[in-house]
Amino acid sequence: MKGVFYKTHKLSKYDFPSLFLIIGLKKSNLQHNNFLFFNIQTGEVMKKALSILVVLSMVLGLSAFECSSTEMTSAKLYIQQNNYKKAKAALEKEVKKNPKSDEGYYLLGYIYGEEDNLDEMLKNFEKSLAISNKFAKEIDDYKKYKWQDNFNKGVGYFNKGVKVTSQDSSKMFFNTSVEKFRNCILVEPDSAGAYQNMVYSLINAGREDELEAPLKKIIELTKSPQAYVDLGKVYGNKALTLMNSFKETKNVADSIKAMEIYDEEIALLEEAQKLYPDDTKILDQLSTAYVDANKLDVAMEAFKKAIEKDPTNEIYRYNYGVLLLGAGKYDEAAKQFKKSIELKDGYVNAYYNLGVTYLKWGAELQEKAIEEDSGDTTYKEKFKLALEPLEKYLEANPEDSNIWNYLGKVYANLGDTEKSKEAFDNADKYRK
């Protein structure tokens, strides 16, 4: 019936559910304790360290036995016998009697190192070096040995954690791996490889709340583009957790804190983008942060740039389309969804949002026609265009009662009462 509005089935542009960007993971699926973005996979083996140095033959300084004090001579003999308890006692007497004993502190450091007490090892090495540089080379070599020994043990425990089937045992191995890499960092604070492998171990141990500090250090040491992305995702997950809490508790402080963290993430990733302007992962994560922080205009510009750099990326086009749809730029949004469907056959989410684009567009035109009493039926053209993508969506999701309900209203507005009834019947059938 030409010119007649089906007011009982009038569609509003506000009828349709909120849409989320699809960037790797859907927001609804992004778990705070599920850091998939580091690509830790079962069976993955971290890189091996350099070959272990030969254990130091110079430790005992046997040629100096005849010139040493009684305590020093005894300590060296006990070290030869691996009797570190008695050696330590002798050396403590030595440094008490002779506070300037550079060798005494050096050997005490060595014994603590053999006991894996690296804090005390370093303290005694520092005392030796404060007295003289006589044992500087020996100290440096031994620290390198301890670094590589702990690094390789960390790799070994990590791989055990990957292979073992018991969850408790796996976590124990990963926790031990963390401590071994932490020892590496203690001995060599600028060891980027140890920080990176500690990050992998922390993830597998379920200790994601400890990731921020090592990732910041990796960025400080290497300016790694991946570390920027990973730290951005850590911030994003923190903020997401706070936003979820805000939705449940309505505690405004959670929302404010989340926005502060999003701002921190954006600042980090903007810094990264200046260093690596062509890195699509950085641009991807930065765009996500803009959207999460409700900076949609900036996000649209970011996705526009992303498409210019990678025009065949269907996810960039899909996300750009979602933002354009949210801004009411229906024609541009439809173009992006169509292109994403061309790039990815059977792209269900794109079919859904293409249909929603035409529904919202048509509903807006319908509302305007009613308000102005113009009799303009242009809105029907948009409703017709919504049919095919929504039907494609229903092929993959045949029990979606909401879409059947929308189709019922569309067909009613187009005057197809038979299909309208069929759609409404399906909506009732699948409504839970």
C-alpha positions in Angstrom: 0.0 0.0 0.0 1.9 3.0 -1.3 2.5 5.9 1.0 1.1 4.1 4.1 3.3 3.9 7.2 3.0 0.7 9.3 3.2 2.6 12.6 2.7 -0.5 14.8 6.0 -1.8 13.3 7.8 1.5 13.0 11.6 1.0 13.3 13.7 3.4 15.4 17.4 3.9 14.8 17.8 3.2 18.5 16.3 -0.2 18.3 19.4 -2.1 17.5 22.0 -3.4 20.0 25.3 -1.8 20.7 28.1 -2.9 18.4 31.7 -3.6 19.5 34.8 -3.4 17.5 36.4 -6.7 16.6 40.2 -6.3 17.1 41.7 -9.7 17.5 39.4 -10.6 20.4 35.9 -9.4 21.0 35.7 -7.2 24.1 33.2 -9.6 25.6 35.7 -12.4 25.3 38.7 -10.5 26.5 39.6 -12.0 29.9 41.8 -10.1 32.3 43.8 -13.3 33.0 44.0 -14.5 29.4 47.0 -12.9 27.8 46.8 -14.5 24.4 48.7 -11.7 22.7 52.1 -13.0 23.7 51.7 -16.1 21.6 52.9 -18.5 24.2 52.0 -21.9 22.8 52.3 -25.4 24.2 55.6 -26.8 23.2 57.2 -23.5 22.5 60.9 -23.4 23.6 62.5 -20.2 24.5 65.9 -19.4 23.0 68.9 -20.9 24.7 71.6 -18.8 26.4 75.1 -18.7 25.3 77.3 -21.6 26.2 78.1 -21.7 30.0 81.5 -20.5 31.0 83.9 -22.9 32.4 83.7 -22.8 36.2 86.4 -20.6 37.5 89.7 -22.3 38.2 91.1 -19.0 39.5 88.7 -18.9 42.5 91.0 -20.5 45.0 94.2 -18.6 44.1 96.3 -21.6 45.2 99.6 -19.9 44.4 99.0 -17.5 47.2 98.4 -20.1 49.9 101.8 -19.6 51.5 101.3 -15.8 51.8 97.7 -16.0 53.2 96.5 -15.8 56.8 95.5 -18.9 58.6 91.8 -18.0 58.1 92.3 -17.5 54.3 94.3 -20.7 53.9 91.7 -22.7 55.8 88.9 -21.1 53.8 90.5 -22.1 50.5 91.0 -25.7 51.6 87.4 -25.9 52.7 86.3 -24.5 49.3 88.3 -27.2 47.6 86.4 -29.7 49.7 83.0 -28.0 48.9 82.6 -27.5 52.7 81.1 -24.0 52.2 79.8 -23.7 55.8 83.3 -24.0 57.3 84.8 -21.9 54.5 82.3 -19.1 55.2 83.0 -19.2 58.9 86.8 -18.9 58.2 86.3 -16.0 55.8 84.0 -14.1 58.2 86.8 -14.3 60.8 89.2 -13.1 58.0 87.3 -10.0 57.1 86.6 -9.2 60.7 90.3 -9.3 61.5 91.2 -7.6 58.2 88.4 -5.3 57.0 90.5 -4.5 53.9 90.7 -8.1 52.7 89.6 -7.7 49.1 90.2 -11.4 48.6 88.2 -12.4 51.7 85.1 -10.5 50.5 85.6 -11.8 47.0 85.6 -15.5 48.2 82.7 -14.8 50.5 80.8 -13.6 47.4 81.8 -16.7 45.5 80.5 -19.0 48.3 77.2 -17.1 48.5 76.9 -17.5 44.7 77.4 -21.3 45.0 74.6 -21.3 47.5 72.4 -19.2 45.1 72.2 -16.4 47.6 72.8 -13.8 44.9 72.0 -10.8 47.1 74.8 -11.6 49.5 77.1 -12.6 46.6 76.7 -9.1 45.1 77.1 -7.3 48.5 80.4 -9.0 49.1 81.6 -8.5 45.5 80.9 -4.8 45.9 82.9 -4.7 49.2 85.8 -6.4 47.5 85.7 -3.9 44.6 85.4 -1.0 47.0 88.8 -2.0 48.5 90.6 -2.7 45.1 90.0 -3.9 41.6 92.4 -6.8 42.1 89.6 -9.4 41.6 87.5 -7.3 39.2 88.0 -9.8 36.3 87.2 -12.8 38.5 84.1 -11.2 39.8 82.9 -10.2 36.3 83.5 -13.7 35.0 81.8 -15.3 37.9 78.7 -13.0 37.5 78.6 -14.0 33.8 78.7 -17.6 34.8 75.8 -17.2 37.3 73.8 -15.2 34.7 74.1 -18.0 32.1 73.6 -20.8 34.6 70.3 -19.2 35.9 69.2 -18.3 32.3 69.6 -21.9 31.2 67.9 -23.2 34.3 65.1 -20.8 33.7 64.7 -22.1 30.2 64.7 -25.7 31.5 62.0 -25.1 34.1 59.9 -23.2 31.5 60.0 -26.2 29.2 59.2 -28.6 32.0 56.2 -26.4 32.8 55.1 -26.6 29.1 55.4 -30.4 28.9 54.0 -31.5 32.3 50.3 -32.3 32.4 49.5 -31.5 36.0 48.4 -27.9 36.3 49.9 -27.5 39.8 53.2 -28.9 38.7 53.2 -26.8 35.6 52.6 -23.6 37.7 55.4 -24.6 40.1 57.8 -25.0 37.2 56.8 -21.7 35.7 57.2 -19.9 39.1 60.7 -21.4 39.4 61.5 -20.2 35.9 60.4 -16.7 36.9 62.9 -16.8 39.9 65.7 -18.0 37.7 65.2 -15.1 35.2 64.8 -12.7 38.2 68.3 -13.9 39.3 69.7 -13.1 35.9 68.3 -9.6 36.2 69.8 -9.3 39.7 73.2 -10.2 38.3 72.9 -8.2 35.1 70.1 -5.5 35.4 70.3 -4.6 31.7 69.7 -8.1 30.4 66.8 -7.6 28.0 66.6 -11.3 27.1 66.1 -12.3 30.8 63.3 -9.7 31.1 61.5 -11.0 28.0 61.7 -14.6 29.1 60.5 -13.7 32.6 57.5 -12.1 31.0 56.7 -15.4 29.2 57.1 -17.3 32.5 54.9 -14.9 34.4 52.1 -15.2 31.8 52.2 -19.0 32.1 52.3 -18.9 35.8 49.2 -16.7 35.8 50.9 -13.8 37.4 49.8 -11.2 34.8 49.6 -8.5 37.5 53.4 -8.5 37.6 53.9 -7.9 33.8 54.1 -4.1 33.8 57.5 -3.6 35.3 59.5 -6.1 33.1 57.7 -4.8 30.0 58.6 -1.2 30.9 62.2 -2.3 31.3 62.3 -4.1 27.9 61.0 -0.8 26.3 63.7 1.2 28.2 66.4 -1.2 27.0 65.4 -2.0 23.5 62.4 0.1 22.4 60.9 -3.1 21.2 57.7 -2.5 19.2 56.2 -5.7 20.4 56.8 -4.7 24.0 55.0 -1.5 23.4 52.0 -3.4 22.1 52.1 -5.9 24.9 52.3 -3.3 27.6 49.4 -1.4 25.9 47.4 -4.6 26.2 48.3 -4.9 29.9 47.0 -1.4 30.5 43.9 -2.2 28.4 43.1 -5.2 30.5 43.6 -3.3 33.7 41.2 -0.6 32.5 38.7 -3.1 31.2 38.6 -4.8 34.6 37.9 -1.5 36.3 35.2 -0.6 33.8 33.5 -4.0 34.4 33.7 -3.3 38.1 32.1 0.1 37.5 29.2 -1.4 35.6 28.5 -3.8 38.5 29.1 -1.5 41.5 28.5 2.0 40.0 31.6 3.1 41.9 32.7 6.2 40.0 36.2 5.9 41.2 36.7 2.8 39.1 35.5 4.6 36.0 37.8 7.5 36.6 40.8 5.2 37.3 40.0 3.3 34.1 40.1 6.4 32.0 43.4 7.4 33.6 44.8 4.0 32.6 43.5 4.4 29.0 45.1 7.8 28.8 48.4 6.2 29.9 48.0 3.4 27.3 47.3 6.0 24.6 50.4 8.1 25.6 52.5 4.9 25.5 51.3 3.8 22.1 51.5 7.3 20.6 55.1 7.3 21.6 55.5 3.9 19.9 53.8 5.1 16.8 56.3 8.0 16.4 59.1 5.5 16.6 57.4 2.9 14.3 54.9 4.8 12.1 54.4 1.8 9.8 53.9 -0.9 12.5 50.3 -2.1 12.1 50.2 -3.9 15.5 50.9 -0.6 17.2 48.3 1.2 15.2 45.8 -1.6 15.9 46.3 -1.4 19.6 46.3 2.4 19.6 43.0 2.4 17.7 41.6 0.0 20.3 42.7 2.3 23.1 41.0 5.3 21.4 37.8 3.4 21.1 37.9 2.1 24.7 38.6 5.6 25.9 35.6 6.9 23.9 37.8 9.0 21.7 35.9 8.0 18.5 37.0 10.8 16.2 40.6 10.0 16.9 39.9 6.3 16.5 38.3 6.9 13.1 41.3 8.8 11.9 43.5 6.0 13.2 41.6 3.3 11.3 41.5 5.5 8.2 45.3 5.6 8.3 45.5 1.9 9.0 43.4 1.1 5.9 45.7 3.4 3.8 48.7 1.3 5.0 46.9 -2.1 4.7 43.9 -1.8 2.4 43.3 -5.5 2.3 42.8 -5.9 6.0 39.2 -6.8 6.5 39.3 -6.2 10.3 40.5 -2.6 9.9 37.7 -2.0 7.4 35.1 -3.7 9.6 36.2 -1.6 12.7 36.2 1.6 10.7 32.7 0.7 9.5 31.5 0.2 13.1 32.8 3.7 14.0 31.3 5.3 11.0 28.0 3.5 11.8 28.1 4.8 15.4 28.7 8.3 14.0 25.6 8.1 11.7 27.7 8.1 8.5 25.7 5.3 7.0 26.8 5.5 3.4 30.5 5.4 4.3 29.9 2.6 6.9 28.1 0.5 4.3 31.0 0.9 1.9 33.5 -0.4 4.6 31.3 -3.4 5.5 30.8 -4.3 1.8 34.6 -4.2 1.3 35.3 -6.3 4.4 32.8 -8.9 3.0 34.7 -8.8 -0.3 37.9 -9.5 1.5 36.6 -12.2 3.7 34.0 -14.5 2.3 31.2 -15.3 4.9 32.2 -12.5 7.2 29.1 -12.9 9.5 29.7 -9.9 11.7 30.1 -7.7 8.7 26.8 -9.0 7.2 25.1 -8.2 10.5 26.4 -4.7 10.7 25.8 -4.0 7.0 22.1 -4.9 7.6 22.0 -2.8 10.8 23.5 0.1 8.8 20.6 0.0 6.3 18.1 -0.5 9.1 19.3 2.5 11.1 19.5 4.6 7.9 16.0 3.6 6.9 14.6 4.2 10.3 16.1 7.7 10.4 14.6 8.5 7.0 11.2 7.1 8.2 11.2 9.2 11.3 12.0 12.3 9.3 9.2 11.6 6.9 6.7 11.1 9.7 7.8 14.3 11.5 7.5 16.3 8.3 4.4 14.5 7.1 6.1 14.4 3.7 4.9 11.1 2.4 8.5 10.3 1.4 9.1 6.6 1.1 12.8 6.6 0.4 13.3 4.8 3.7 11.9 1.6 2.0 14.9 1.5 -0.4 17.2 1.2 2.7 15.0 -1.4 4.3 15.1 -3.5 1.1 18.9 -3.2 1.1 19.0 -4.5 4.7 17.2 -7.8 3.8 20.0 -9.6 2.0 22.8 -9.1 4.6 20.5 -9.9 7.5 19.3 -13.1 5.8 23.0 -14.0 5.2 23.6 -13.4 8.9 20.6 -15.7 9.8 22.1 -18.5 7.7 24.9 -18.7 10.3 22.7 -17.7 13.3 19.2 -19.1 12.5 18.0 -18.9 16.1 18.7 -15.2 16.6 15.2 -14.0 17.6 16.1 -10.3 17.6 17.1 -10.4 13.9 13.9 -12.3 13.0 12.0 -9.6 14.8 13.8 -6.9 12.9 13.0 -8.7 9.6 9.4 -9.0 10.6 9.2 -5.2 11.0 11.1 -4.6 7.8 8.8 -6.8 5.7 5.8 -5.2 7.3 7.1 -1.8 6.3 7.6 -3.1 2.8 4.1 -4.5 2.6 5.0 -8.2 2.5 2.6 -9.5 5.1 3.4 -13.2 4.4 7.1 -12.9 5.0 6.5 -10.5 7.9 4.3 -13.1 9.7 6.9 -15.8 9.0 9.7 -13.7 10.5 7.6 -12.8 13.6 6.7 -16.5 14.0 10.4 -17.4 14.0 11.2 -14.6 16.4 8.6 -16.1 18.8 9.9 -19.6 18.2 13.5 -18.8 19.1 12.8 -16.2 21.8 14.1 -17.4 25.2 
